[in-house]
Amino acid sequence: MISPERQPAARVSYSWSDSLQSYHLVGWTTPLRLKNMKNTAITGKEKLARLIAEPSSPLAVRGELFVTPKVLAEVGFDQTPKGIVDFFSSIGADICFYNWTESSNVSGFHEMMELCHKAGLGFGLTIDGPFERLAQTGDLFSLLPEIGTNAAALKSRIADKVEEFEKDLRDIGKFGQGPVLICEDIAYDQGLYFSPVIFRESLLPIYQRVMTAPSLDGSLWGWHSDGNLSTILPDLVKLGIRFFSLESECVDLLKFKRNYRDQVTFVAGLRTAWLVEEDWGDDEEFPGIEEIRSLVNEGGLILSSTCGIYDAHSLQQLRRIYHALEVTSGSFHERPVP
């Protein structure tokens, strides 16, 4: 088992201890100490490395977990590693995620990683876990009467999905440059689809096995699910998972962060309603300013939604949010104090 006290700085090759100088994130009150970069804006890749090495740093790394092919096409980008990287660069993101699916291959993964590095972007990975793979094979709710109260039934149902999941991770190998998010939508707003006991007996041992595999040692583990997960979050932190993609609507992110401090880094912070439903007048009136400010000041995050960019409206809203945060709180790119 990976100890939650294990220092993430040991997993990266970047050193932030040399030639440091005091900086401020414009519009935010907490002082930063960043690499001496004079007047050059820090890149997304460098911001992510800083957040990995120093999780208490009040950094906001911008990025979304995915964008649909339809949105890419509407704004003139194709669904290739280059098209996706160019798209995220064009909207001012700092990190790009490779979405590993059943049609993915290692060459595509490495191609996107190289393109991200050349573009100055951070790089991360999302991969469906065993339960998510099972859910995608049919009607989830028709499965719940069978697996919702029976750990043995769930283990039997996901056995072949576990093999697929572990093989995909072996193919990818150690990845310590950004978060590896295991995606498992196992909950709704009232709680888990099954009891915490079944989760601990069926899924948690799988995560522990892959996280302690010698071939994956040094990977930066994360986890995503929608819904209210309060009953199992302590188990995931204890296991050594650090990056969490969670819904602000269902999980008290500030409370979770304050309970675990540097053991937890969010890939979260943007409410779905801000992208889908809500509108506001001038950008200065964006209703999420204080909520996001509080999360950043607690120790930094990868600012993201859990719903992704799936239509033109959500993309327009995301652009407005980025702009609103810059005009009201200063640019997310750090600038040295004059």
N, C-alpha and C positions, 0 to 999 in steps of 0.2 A: 504494500500500500504506500502511496506517495504521501508523505507527511504534509499536512496543511501549513506547517511552519517552514517548509522548504523555501529557500530564497529564490525567487524567479530570476534575479540578476545572474545567477550561476548558469542559466540556460541560454544566454545570449552572448554574442561576441562583441557587443558594443560597450565601450567604457565611457561613462559620463563623469568620471572623477577627475579628468584632466582638463585643464584650461577652462574652468567653469567661470561664469560671470553672472551677476544677478540680473534678472529680467522681470518684467511684469506682463501679464496677459492684459492687454489694453481694456479698460473698463471693469476689470475684476480686481478684487481687493487683495487677493493672496499673491505674495511675491513668488516668482519662479526662479530656479537656477537652471539655465540652459547652456548648451555648448556655445562657445564664443563664435558667433556667426555674423558679427557686425550688423549690417543692415539687410542681410539676406534672409528671407523668410525661411523658416524651418520647413522641411518637406514632410509629407505625410508619413513616409517611411521612417524618418528620424523621430517624428512624434510618437509613432507606435513603439519604436525601440525604447524611447524614454519611458513610456507608460509601462512597458514590460519590465524594464529594469528598476523603475522607481514608481510603484503603484500608487503612492500617496501624492504624486505630482498632480496639481490641478490642471490637467490637460483635457481638452475635448477633441477627440479624433473623430472626424465625420465620415460616415459610411452607411451603406444599406446592405442587408444580407442578400438581396436579389432584385433583379429587374426583369420584367417579362419581355419575351421577344417582341410582342406587339408594341410596347413602349419604345424599345430600341429602334424598331423599324420606323415608327412615327417621327422620331427625331434624327433619322438618318444614319443609324449605326446597325451593323449586322451582328448576329449572334455567334461571334467567334471570340476567342480570347482577346484579340486586338480590338474588336468592336466594343466589347464590354469595358476594357480598360480605358479606351478613348472616351466612352460615355461617362464613366465616373470621373475622369479627369476634367471633362467639360463642365460638370456641375459643381466642381470645387470640393469633391470628396477627398479624403486622406487615405482611405483604405478600400480595397476591392476584395470581394470574397469569391473564391471558386466554388461553385455549387456542384459537388460530386454526385452524379446520378448513375443509374445502371448503364448508361451509354458513355460514361466518362472513361478516360484513359490517362495514364501517367504522363504521356507526352503533352496532352492538352493542359494538364495541371502545371507542368514545368514551363510550358510556353507562356501561360498567363503570369506565373511568378516572375519570369524574366522580364516580361513587358511591364509589370508593375514596378520592378526595381528601376528600369530605365526611365519610367515616368515619374519616379520619386514617390510612388504610392506604397503604403503598407499593404500587406497581403495576408489573407486568412482563408480558411476552408470551412465549408459546411458539409456535413455528411449525415444522411439519414441513419438513425439507429434501428435496432431490430424491431421495436414496436411500431415505429413509423412505417417501416417497410411492410409489415403485416397489414397495417391499416390501409395502405395504398392498394392492396390486392382486392379489396371489397368493401362492403358496408360495415364501417366500424361498429355501429350500434347493434348490428345483428350478431357481432362477435361478443359483445359485452356480457350477455347472460351466461355465456360459457366460461369466459376468462376473468370476469369481474370479481369472482369470489373464490377462484381456484388457481393457486399458483402452479400446480402441476399441469393444468390445461394450458395456461399461458406459456409455460416453458416448452411444452410440446408443439404448440402452434408457431412459436418463433424460432424453433431449432434451426431450420434451414436458413432463416433470415440472419441468425447469429453467425453462421458460417460465411454468408455473403459479406456481412459487415466486417468481420475480422479479416477476411481476404482482402477487401478493399483497403483497409488500413495497413495491412502488410505491404500491399503494392505501393501505397503512398510513402510509407516509411516514416522515419523520424522527421518531424517538422516543428522547429522551434522559433521560426521567424514571426509567427503570428498565431492567433487562436485557432484551434481545431474545434469547431462547434458540433457536438453530437445533437442532432435534431430529433426530438421525441415529443410529439404533441399528445400528452397523456392526461390532460386536465381541461376543465372548463372553469367558469367563473366561481363555481361553488366548491371545487375541489377536484381530486383525482377521479379518473374513471374506474379505479379499483383501489383497494385499501393500501395504505403505506406499507403494511406487512408484505403484501404481494409484490410491491415494487422492490422492497429490500431483498426478497427471496428470489425474484425472477430477473430483474434488470440490473440492479446494483452490482452483483457479482460479475456480470459481463463487462461493465465499465471498469471494474477493478482489474480484471484479467488483461484487458487491452492496455490500460494505463501503466501496468507493471511489466508489460512485455519488454524484454531487453531491446528488441528492434525498434521500439517506439519510445525508449527512454529519452527524456529531454523535450518531448512534445509539450505544447502549451494547451491544456485541455479546457474546453468550454462546453456549455450545454444550453439547449434551447427548448422551451415548451411554452405554449400559450397556457392561460388559466391560472388558478390559485394553487400554488405549489408549496405553501408555507410548511406543510407537514414533513416534506422530504428535503427541503433545502439544506438543513443542517447535515444530513447524510452526505449530500453531494460535496459540500465544503470539506467535511472530514475526509472524504475520499481523495481530495486534492484538486478538484475542479475549481478553477479560478474565474473563468469568464462566463457570465450568465446573460443570456438573451431572454428577458422576461417582460411581461406586459405590466406597464405602470398601473393599468386599470385593475389588476388582480393581485399584485404584490406590492407591499410597501417598500419601495426601493431604498429610501433613506434609512428606514429602520434596519433593513437587511445589511446595508453597507456599514452602518454604525455598530452593528453587532459583530461584524467580522473584519472590518477595516481593510488592511492590505491583502487579506486572503481572498477578497472579492473585487473583480472589475466588471463593470456592466458593458454589455453591447445592447444598449437600451436607451430610454429617456424620451423618445418621441411617441406620444400617444396617437393611436390610430385615428381618433376623431380629428386631430389637427391636420391629418393628411386627407381624410375622407369626407368629413362632415362640416367641421367648423370653418367659419370664415371670419375675417376681421378687417378693419378698415386699413389705416396706415400700418406699415410694417412695424412701427414703434409700438403698436397696440397688440402685438402677438401675445396671447395669453399664457404662453409657456415659459416666458423669460425667467421668472423667479424659480420655478420648479427645476429647470435645467441648471441655472446658476447654483442652486443648492447641491445638486448632484456633483457638479464639477468641483466645487469647493470641498466636498467630502473626500476627494482624492482622484478625480479624473474618470473618464469613461470613453468608450467608443459610442458616440451619439448616433443612435439608430432606432428605427421602428422595428416591430416584430412582424409587420404585415408586408414590408417591401414596397417597391414601386410597381404597381400593376395597372395603372392607367394614366392618361395624360393629366388628369386633375391632381392625382397624388404627386406627380412629378412637379407640377406647377406649385403646389403647396410646399413641397420640400424646398424648392428654390426660394420661395418667400420666407420660409423659416430660417434658412441659412442667412439670407440677407437681413432679416429682422434681428438675428443674433449679432450680426456684425455692426449694424447701425445703432443698436441699443447697448451692446456690451463690448464693443470692440471686435476686431477681427479675430477669428479662431486661430490665425497664424500669429505666432508670438513675435513681438517686436521689442528690441532693446529699449530700456529706459534712456531717454536723452541724457 
